Amino acid sequence: MDNGTIVFEKEYNVENKAEFKLLKEVEGEVIRYAYIKGKKVLDKGIFRRD
């Protein structure tokens, strides 16, 4: 959420994938993500669901 509250937290293996489809259990129109490898954050951002 905008105030920093985590409403859903789960890790998915996306290594060597060009595309990843979110499961229906991930709710919301605006999704914030972080791509983590080991203890380093490689990428993070926000996208809107179609």
CHARMM internal coordinates of N, CA and C (Angstrom, degrees):
IC EDIT
DIST 1 N 1 CA 1.4518
DIST 1 CA 1 C 1.5280
ANGL 1 N 1 CA 1 C 108.93
DIST 1 C 2 N 1.3073
ANGL 1 CA 1 C 2 N 115.49
DIHE 1 N 1 CA 1 C 2 N 167.83
DIST 2 N 2 CA 1.4608
ANGL 1 C 2 N 2 CA 120.12
DIHE 1 CA 1 C 2 N 2 CA -178.96
DIST 2 CA 2 C 1.5210
ANGL 2 N 2 CA 2 C 113.18
DIHE 1 C 2 N 2 CA 2 C -60.60
DIST 2 C 3 N 1.3300
ANGL 2 CA 2 C 3 N 117.06
DIHE 2 N 2 CA 2 C 3 N -27.29
DIST 3 N 3 CA 1.4633
ANGL 2 C 3 N 3 CA 119.63
DIHE 2 CA 2 C 3 N 3 CA -178.47
DIST 3 CA 3 C 1.5314
ANGL 3 N 3 CA 3 C 112.12
DIHE 2 C 3 N 3 CA 3 C -88.25
DIST 3 C 4 N 1.3472
ANGL 3 CA 3 C 4 N 117.71
DIHE 3 N 3 CA 3 C 4 N 5.15
DIST 4 N 4 CA 1.4623
ANGL 3 C 4 N 4 CA 121.32
DIHE 3 CA 3 C 4 N 4 CA 176.89
DIST 4 CA 4 C 1.5196
ANGL 4 N 4 CA 4 C 114.37
DIHE 3 C 4 N 4 CA 4 C 94.19
DIST 4 C 5 N 1.3237
ANGL 4 CA 4 C 5 N 118.02
DIHE 4 N 4 CA 4 C 5 N -0.08
DIST 5 N 5 CA 1.4541
ANGL 4 C 5 N 5 CA 121.18
DIHE 4 CA 4 C 5 N 5 CA 179.46
DIST 5 CA 5 C 1.5297
ANGL 5 N 5 CA 5 C 110.29
DIHE 4 C 5 N 5 CA 5 C -72.05
DIST 5 C 6 N 1.3178
ANGL 5 CA 5 C 6 N 117.12
DIHE 5 N 5 CA 5 C 6 N 128.99
DIST 6 N 6 CA 1.4608
ANGL 5 C 6 N 6 CA 121.23
DIHE 5 CA 5 C 6 N 6 CA 177.13
DIST 6 CA 6 C 1.5172
ANGL 6 N 6 CA 6 C 108.49
DIHE 5 C 6 N 6 CA 6 C -83.88
DIST 6 C 7 N 1.3310
ANGL 6 CA 6 C 7 N 116.59
DIHE 6 N 6 CA 6 C 7 N 124.62
DIST 7 N 7 CA 1.4608
ANGL 6 C 7 N 7 CA 120.41
DIHE 6 CA 6 C 7 N 7 CA 179.48
DIST 7 CA 7 C 1.5234
ANGL 7 N 7 CA 7 C 111.59
DIHE 6 C 7 N 7 CA 7 C -106.32
DIST 7 C 8 N 1.3293
ANGL 7 CA 7 C 8 N 117.36
DIHE 7 N 7 CA 7 C 8 N -16.11
DIST 8 N 8 CA 1.4565
ANGL 7 C 8 N 8 CA 121.77
DIHE 7 CA 7 C 8 N 8 CA 177.45
DIST 8 CA 8 C 1.5220
ANGL 8 N 8 CA 8 C 107.51
DIHE 7 C 8 N 8 CA 8 C -154.43
DIST 8 C 9 N 1.3142
ANGL 8 CA 8 C 9 N 117.17
DIHE 8 N 8 CA 8 C 9 N 128.47
DIST 9 N 9 CA 1.4597
ANGL 8 C 9 N 9 CA 120.15
DIHE 8 CA 8 C 9 N 9 CA 178.64
DIST 9 CA 9 C 1.5140
ANGL 9 N 9 CA 9 C 108.87
DIHE 8 C 9 N 9 CA 9 C -138.73
DIST 9 C 10 N 1.3113
ANGL 9 CA 9 C 10 N 115.33
DIHE 9 N 9 CA 9 C 10 N 119.29
DIST 10 N 10 CA 1.4502
ANGL 9 C 10 N 10 CA 120.99
DIHE 9 CA 9 C 10 N 10 CA 178.50
DIST 10 CA 10 C 1.5172
ANGL 10 N 10 CA 10 C 108.38
DIHE 9 C 10 N 10 CA 10 C -157.03
DIST 10 C 11 N 1.3097
ANGL 10 CA 10 C 11 N 117.15
DIHE 10 N 10 CA 10 C 11 N 147.83
DIST 11 N 11 CA 1.4569
ANGL 10 C 11 N 11 CA 121.09
DIHE 10 CA 10 C 11 N 11 CA 179.10
DIST 11 CA 11 C 1.5246
ANGL 11 N 11 CA 11 C 109.98
DIHE 10 C 11 N 11 CA 11 C -101.53
DIST 11 C 12 N 1.3160
ANGL 11 CA 11 C 12 N 115.55
DIHE 11 N 11 CA 11 C 12 N 139.80
DIST 12 N 12 CA 1.4564
ANGL 11 C 12 N 12 CA 122.54
DIHE 11 CA 11 C 12 N 12 CA 177.11
DIST 12 CA 12 C 1.5265
ANGL 12 N 12 CA 12 C 108.11
DIHE 11 C 12 N 12 CA 12 C -126.75
DIST 12 C 13 N 1.3174
ANGL 12 CA 12 C 13 N 117.40
DIHE 12 N 12 CA 12 C 13 N 139.96
DIST 13 N 13 CA 1.4550
ANGL 12 C 13 N 13 CA 121.25
DIHE 12 CA 12 C 13 N 13 CA 176.79
DIST 13 CA 13 C 1.5211
ANGL 13 N 13 CA 13 C 108.49
DIHE 12 C 13 N 13 CA 13 C -82.07
DIST 13 C 14 N 1.3318
ANGL 13 CA 13 C 14 N 116.97
DIHE 13 N 13 CA 13 C 14 N 113.59
DIST 14 N 14 CA 1.4626
ANGL 13 C 14 N 14 CA 121.78
DIHE 13 CA 13 C 14 N 14 CA -179.92
DIST 14 CA 14 C 1.5216
ANGL 14 N 14 CA 14 C 111.71
DIHE 13 C 14 N 14 CA 14 C -117.68
DIST 14 C 15 N 1.3167
ANGL 14 CA 14 C 15 N 116.64
DIHE 14 N 14 CA 14 C 15 N 13.33
DIST 15 N 15 CA 1.4604
ANGL 14 C 15 N 15 CA 120.79
DIHE 14 CA 14 C 15 N 15 CA -179.10
DIST 15 CA 15 C 1.5295
ANGL 15 N 15 CA 15 C 110.08
DIHE 14 C 15 N 15 CA 15 C -61.06
DIST 15 C 16 N 1.3322
ANGL 15 CA 15 C 16 N 115.68
DIHE 15 N 15 CA 15 C 16 N 133.04
DIST 16 N 16 CA 1.4665
ANGL 15 C 16 N 16 CA 124.70
DIHE 15 CA 15 C 16 N 16 CA 179.60
DIST 16 CA 16 C 1.5274
ANGL 16 N 16 CA 16 C 113.27
DIHE 15 C 16 N 16 CA 16 C 63.12
DIST 16 C 17 N 1.3241
ANGL 16 CA 16 C 17 N 118.10
DIHE 16 N 16 CA 16 C 17 N 25.46
DIST 17 N 17 CA 1.4658
ANGL 16 C 17 N 17 CA 121.60
DIHE 16 CA 16 C 17 N 17 CA 176.69
DIST 17 CA 17 C 1.5254
ANGL 17 N 17 CA 17 C 108.81
DIHE 16 C 17 N 17 CA 17 C -110.88
DIST 17 C 18 N 1.3129
ANGL 17 CA 17 C 18 N 115.71
DIHE 17 N 17 CA 17 C 18 N 134.05
DIST 18 N 18 CA 1.4629
ANGL 17 C 18 N 18 CA 120.63
DIHE 17 CA 17 C 18 N 18 CA 176.74
DIST 18 CA 18 C 1.5235
ANGL 18 N 18 CA 18 C 110.95
DIHE 17 C 18 N 18 CA 18 C -86.90
DIST 18 C 19 N 1.3419
ANGL 18 CA 18 C 19 N 116.45
DIHE 18 N 18 CA 18 C 19 N -20.02
DIST 19 N 19 CA 1.4605
ANGL 18 C 19 N 19 CA 121.27
DIHE 18 CA 18 C 19 N 19 CA -178.08
DIST 19 CA 19 C 1.5181
ANGL 19 N 19 CA 19 C 108.81
DIHE 18 C 19 N 19 CA 19 C -144.77
DIST 19 C 20 N 1.3288
ANGL 19 CA 19 C 20 N 115.52
DIHE 19 N 19 CA 19 C 20 N 144.82
DIST 20 N 20 CA 1.4535
ANGL 19 C 20 N 20 CA 120.95
DIHE 19 CA 19 C 20 N 20 CA 178.70
DIST 20 CA 20 C 1.5179
ANGL 20 N 20 CA 20 C 108.65
DIHE 19 C 20 N 20 CA 20 C -137.19
DIST 20 C 21 N 1.3165
ANGL 20 CA 20 C 21 N 117.76
DIHE 20 N 20 CA 20 C 21 N 123.86
DIST 21 N 21 CA 1.4600
ANGL 20 C 21 N 21 CA 121.77
DIHE 20 CA 20 C 21 N 21 CA 178.39
DIST 21 CA 21 C 1.5236
ANGL 21 N 21 CA 21 C 108.98
DIHE 20 C 21 N 21 CA 21 C -96.75
DIST 21 C 22 N 1.3210
ANGL 21 CA 21 C 22 N 115.18
DIHE 21 N 21 CA 21 C 22 N 128.42
DIST 22 N 22 CA 1.4581
ANGL 21 C 22 N 22 CA 120.39
DIHE 21 CA 21 C 22 N 22 CA 178.85
DIST 22 CA 22 C 1.5156
ANGL 22 N 22 CA 22 C 110.50
DIHE 21 C 22 N 22 CA 22 C -69.98
DIST 22 C 23 N 1.3031
ANGL 22 CA 22 C 23 N 115.39
DIHE 22 N 22 CA 22 C 23 N 143.78
DIST 23 N 23 CA 1.4515
ANGL 22 C 23 N 23 CA 120.81
DIHE 22 CA 22 C 23 N 23 CA 176.11
DIST 23 CA 23 C 1.5209
ANGL 23 N 23 CA 23 C 109.72
DIHE 22 C 23 N 23 CA 23 C -73.60
DIST 23 C 24 N 1.3196
ANGL 23 CA 23 C 24 N 117.40
DIHE 23 N 23 CA 23 C 24 N 157.52
DIST 24 N 24 CA 1.4599
ANGL 23 C 24 N 24 CA 121.45
DIHE 23 CA 23 C 24 N 24 CA -179.46
DIST 24 CA 24 C 1.5272
ANGL 24 N 24 CA 24 C 112.10
DIHE 23 C 24 N 24 CA 24 C -64.97
DIST 24 C 25 N 1.3439
ANGL 24 CA 24 C 25 N 117.09
DIHE 24 N 24 CA 24 C 25 N -20.89
DIST 25 N 25 CA 1.4632
ANGL 24 C 25 N 25 CA 119.79
DIHE 24 CA 24 C 25 N 25 CA 179.46
DIST 25 CA 25 C 1.5280
ANGL 25 N 25 CA 25 C 112.47
DIHE 24 C 25 N 25 CA 25 C -69.83
DIST 25 C 26 N 1.3265
ANGL 25 CA 25 C 26 N 117.39
DIHE 25 N 25 CA 25 C 26 N -16.20
DIST 26 N 26 CA 1.4681
ANGL 25 C 26 N 26 CA 121.24
DIHE 25 CA 25 C 26 N 26 CA 176.23
DIST 26 CA 26 C 1.5157
ANGL 26 N 26 CA 26 C 107.12
DIHE 25 C 26 N 26 CA 26 C -86.70
DIST 26 C 27 N 1.3169
ANGL 26 CA 26 C 27 N 116.36
DIHE 26 N 26 CA 26 C 27 N 106.61
DIST 27 N 27 CA 1.4604
ANGL 26 C 27 N 27 CA 121.61
DIHE 26 CA 26 C 27 N 27 CA -176.41
DIST 27 CA 27 C 1.5167
ANGL 27 N 27 CA 27 C 110.94
DIHE 26 C 27 N 27 CA 27 C -92.09
DIST 27 C 28 N 1.3061
ANGL 27 CA 27 C 28 N 115.00
DIHE 27 N 27 CA 27 C 28 N 163.68
DIST 28 N 28 CA 1.4535
ANGL 27 C 28 N 28 CA 121.26
DIHE 27 CA 27 C 28 N 28 CA 174.30
DIST 28 CA 28 C 1.5149
ANGL 28 N 28 CA 28 C 112.53
DIHE 27 C 28 N 28 CA 28 C 110.07
DIST 28 C 29 N 1.3067
ANGL 28 CA 28 C 29 N 115.57
DIHE 28 N 28 CA 28 C 29 N 157.24
DIST 29 N 29 CA 1.4571
ANGL 28 C 29 N 29 CA 122.52
DIHE 28 CA 28 C 29 N 29 CA 178.44
DIST 29 CA 29 C 1.5212
ANGL 29 N 29 CA 29 C 111.37
DIHE 28 C 29 N 29 CA 29 C -94.25
DIST 29 C 30 N 1.3203
ANGL 29 CA 29 C 30 N 116.97
DIHE 29 N 29 CA 29 C 30 N -29.76
DIST 30 N 30 CA 1.4613
ANGL 29 C 30 N 30 CA 121.85
DIHE 29 CA 29 C 30 N 30 CA 179.72
DIST 30 CA 30 C 1.5215
ANGL 30 N 30 CA 30 C 107.76
DIHE 29 C 30 N 30 CA 30 C -111.34
DIST 30 C 31 N 1.3249
ANGL 30 CA 30 C 31 N 116.21
DIHE 30 N 30 CA 30 C 31 N 122.89
DIST 31 N 31 CA 1.4579
ANGL 30 C 31 N 31 CA 122.15
DIHE 30 CA 30 C 31 N 31 CA -176.07
DIST 31 CA 31 C 1.5234
ANGL 31 N 31 CA 31 C 109.29
DIHE 30 C 31 N 31 CA 31 C -116.43
DIST 31 C 32 N 1.3012
ANGL 31 CA 31 C 32 N 116.31
DIHE 31 N 31 CA 31 C 32 N 127.53
DIST 32 N 32 CA 1.4670
ANGL 31 C 32 N 32 CA 121.71
DIHE 31 CA 31 C 32 N 32 CA 173.25
DIST 32 CA 32 C 1.5169
ANGL 32 N 32 CA 32 C 107.18
DIHE 31 C 32 N 32 CA 32 C -103.12
DIST 32 C 33 N 1.3155
ANGL 32 CA 32 C 33 N 116.18
DIHE 32 N 32 CA 32 C 33 N 137.87
DIST 33 N 33 CA 1.4577
ANGL 32 C 33 N 33 CA 119.74
DIHE 32 CA 32 C 33 N 33 CA -177.57
DIST 33 CA 33 C 1.5242
ANGL 33 N 33 CA 33 C 111.30
DIHE 32 C 33 N 33 CA 33 C -136.20
DIST 33 C 34 N 1.3074
ANGL 33 CA 33 C 34 N 115.32
DIHE 33 N 33 CA 33 C 34 N 161.66
DIST 34 N 34 CA 1.4731
ANGL 33 C 34 N 34 CA 122.61
DIHE 33 CA 33 C 34 N 34 CA 172.45
DIST 34 CA 34 C 1.5211
ANGL 34 N 34 CA 34 C 106.86
DIHE 33 C 34 N 34 CA 34 C -138.84
DIST 34 C 35 N 1.3287
ANGL 34 CA 34 C 35 N 116.32
DIHE 34 N 34 CA 34 C 35 N 129.79
DIST 35 N 35 CA 1.4585
ANGL 34 C 35 N 35 CA 121.87
DIHE 34 CA 34 C 35 N 35 CA 176.99
DIST 35 CA 35 C 1.5226
ANGL 35 N 35 CA 35 C 106.69
DIHE 34 C 35 N 35 CA 35 C -98.74
DIST 35 C 36 N 1.3183
ANGL 35 CA 35 C 36 N 116.14
DIHE 35 N 35 CA 35 C 36 N 113.34
DIST 36 N 36 CA 1.4629
ANGL 35 C 36 N 36 CA 122.20
DIHE 35 CA 35 C 36 N 36 CA -172.85
DIST 36 CA 36 C 1.5162
ANGL 36 N 36 CA 36 C 109.68
DIHE 35 C 36 N 36 CA 36 C -118.54
DIST 36 C 37 N 1.3187
ANGL 36 CA 36 C 37 N 116.07
DIHE 36 N 36 CA 36 C 37 N 134.61
DIST 37 N 37 CA 1.4628
ANGL 36 C 37 N 37 CA 121.30
DIHE 36 CA 36 C 37 N 37 CA 173.89
DIST 37 CA 37 C 1.5201
ANGL 37 N 37 CA 37 C 106.51
DIHE 36 C 37 N 37 CA 37 C -127.66
DIST 37 C 38 N 1.3289
ANGL 37 CA 37 C 38 N 115.05
DIHE 37 N 37 CA 37 C 38 N 116.55
DIST 38 N 38 CA 1.4637
ANGL 37 C 38 N 38 CA 118.83
DIHE 37 CA 37 C 38 N 38 CA -173.90
DIST 38 CA 38 C 1.5118
ANGL 38 N 38 CA 38 C 109.01
DIHE 37 C 38 N 38 CA 38 C 67.94
DIST 38 C 39 N 1.3165
ANGL 38 CA 38 C 39 N 116.13
DIHE 38 N 38 CA 38 C 39 N -123.96
DIST 39 N 39 CA 1.4670
ANGL 38 C 39 N 39 CA 120.54
DIHE 38 CA 38 C 39 N 39 CA 178.22
DIST 39 CA 39 C 1.5232
ANGL 39 N 39 CA 39 C 112.16
DIHE 38 C 39 N 39 CA 39 C -107.65
DIST 39 C 40 N 1.3495
ANGL 39 CA 39 C 40 N 116.95
DIHE 39 N 39 CA 39 C 40 N 10.39
DIST 40 N 40 CA 1.4577
ANGL 39 C 40 N 40 CA 120.99
DIHE 39 CA 39 C 40 N 40 CA -178.45
DIST 40 CA 40 C 1.5246
ANGL 40 N 40 CA 40 C 110.94
DIHE 39 C 40 N 40 CA 40 C -107.33
DIST 40 C 41 N 1.3291
ANGL 40 CA 40 C 41 N 115.51
DIHE 40 N 40 CA 40 C 41 N 138.47
DIST 41 N 41 CA 1.4652
ANGL 40 C 41 N 41 CA 121.74
DIHE 40 CA 40 C 41 N 41 CA 173.41
DIST 41 CA 41 C 1.5255
ANGL 41 N 41 CA 41 C 106.64
DIHE 40 C 41 N 41 CA 41 C -88.40
DIST 41 C 42 N 1.3412
ANGL 41 CA 41 C 42 N 116.91
DIHE 41 N 41 CA 41 C 42 N 115.98
DIST 42 N 42 CA 1.4591
ANGL 41 C 42 N 42 CA 121.77
DIHE 41 CA 41 C 42 N 42 CA -178.77
DIST 42 CA 42 C 1.5207
ANGL 42 N 42 CA 42 C 112.58
DIHE 41 C 42 N 42 CA 42 C -90.04
DIST 42 C 43 N 1.3293
ANGL 42 CA 42 C 43 N 116.63
DIHE 42 N 42 CA 42 C 43 N -28.57
DIST 43 N 43 CA 1.4548
ANGL 42 C 43 N 43 CA 121.10
DIHE 42 CA 42 C 43 N 43 CA -179.11
DIST 43 CA 43 C 1.5209
ANGL 43 N 43 CA 43 C 108.73
DIHE 42 C 43 N 43 CA 43 C -160.31
DIST 43 C 44 N 1.3072
ANGL 43 CA 43 C 44 N 116.59
DIHE 43 N 43 CA 43 C 44 N 148.56
DIST 44 N 44 CA 1.4590
ANGL 43 C 44 N 44 CA 120.77
DIHE 43 CA 43 C 44 N 44 CA 172.57
DIST 44 CA 44 C 1.5071
ANGL 44 N 44 CA 44 C 108.23
DIHE 43 C 44 N 44 CA 44 C -152.11
DIST 44 C 45 N 1.3169
ANGL 44 CA 44 C 45 N 115.92
DIHE 44 N 44 CA 44 C 45 N 154.75
DIST 45 N 45 CA 1.4451
ANGL 44 C 45 N 45 CA 118.24
DIHE 44 CA 44 C 45 N 45 CA -178.78
DIST 45 CA 45 C 1.5168
ANGL 45 N 45 CA 45 C 112.15
DIHE 44 C 45 N 45 CA 45 C -179.47
DIST 45 C 46 N 1.3197
ANGL 45 CA 45 C 46 N 114.12
DIHE 45 N 45 CA 45 C 46 N -166.22
DIST 46 N 46 CA 1.4627
ANGL 45 C 46 N 46 CA 122.69
DIHE 45 CA 45 C 46 N 46 CA -176.53
DIST 46 CA 46 C 1.5299
ANGL 46 N 46 CA 46 C 107.61
DIHE 45 C 46 N 46 CA 46 C -135.43
DIST 46 C 47 N 1.3209
ANGL 46 CA 46 C 47 N 117.35
DIHE 46 N 46 CA 46 C 47 N 140.38
DIST 47 N 47 CA 1.4511
ANGL 46 C 47 N 47 CA 120.26
DIHE 46 CA 46 C 47 N 47 CA 171.53
DIST 47 CA 47 C 1.5202
ANGL 47 N 47 CA 47 C 109.35
DIHE 46 C 47 N 47 CA 47 C -143.31
DIST 47 C 48 N 1.3172
ANGL 47 CA 47 C 48 N 114.86
DIHE 47 N 47 CA 47 C 48 N 162.07
DIST 48 N 48 CA 1.4669
ANGL 47 C 48 N 48 CA 121.97
DIHE 47 CA 47 C 48 N 48 CA 179.58
DIST 48 CA 48 C 1.5220
ANGL 48 N 48 CA 48 C 108.85
DIHE 47 C 48 N 48 CA 48 C -106.22
DIST 48 C 49 N 1.3081
ANGL 48 CA 48 C 49 N 115.17
DIHE 48 N 48 CA 48 C 49 N 138.75
DIST 49 N 49 CA 1.4693
ANGL 48 C 49 N 49 CA 121.52
DIHE 48 CA 48 C 49 N 49 CA 177.40
DIST 49 CA 49 C 1.5223
ANGL 49 N 49 CA 49 C 109.00
DIHE 48 C 49 N 49 CA 49 C -77.41
DIST 49 C 50 N 1.3328
ANGL 49 CA 49 C 50 N 116.90
DIHE 49 N 49 CA 49 C 50 N 140.55
DIST 50 N 50 CA 1.4771
ANGL 49 C 50 N 50 CA 121.54
DIHE 49 CA 49 C 50 N 50 CA 177.93
DIST 50 CA 50 C 1.4985
ANGL 50 N 50 CA 50 C 111.11
DIHE 49 C 50 N 50 CA 50 C -71.32
END
COOR INIT
IC SEED 1 N 1 CA 1 C
IC BUILD
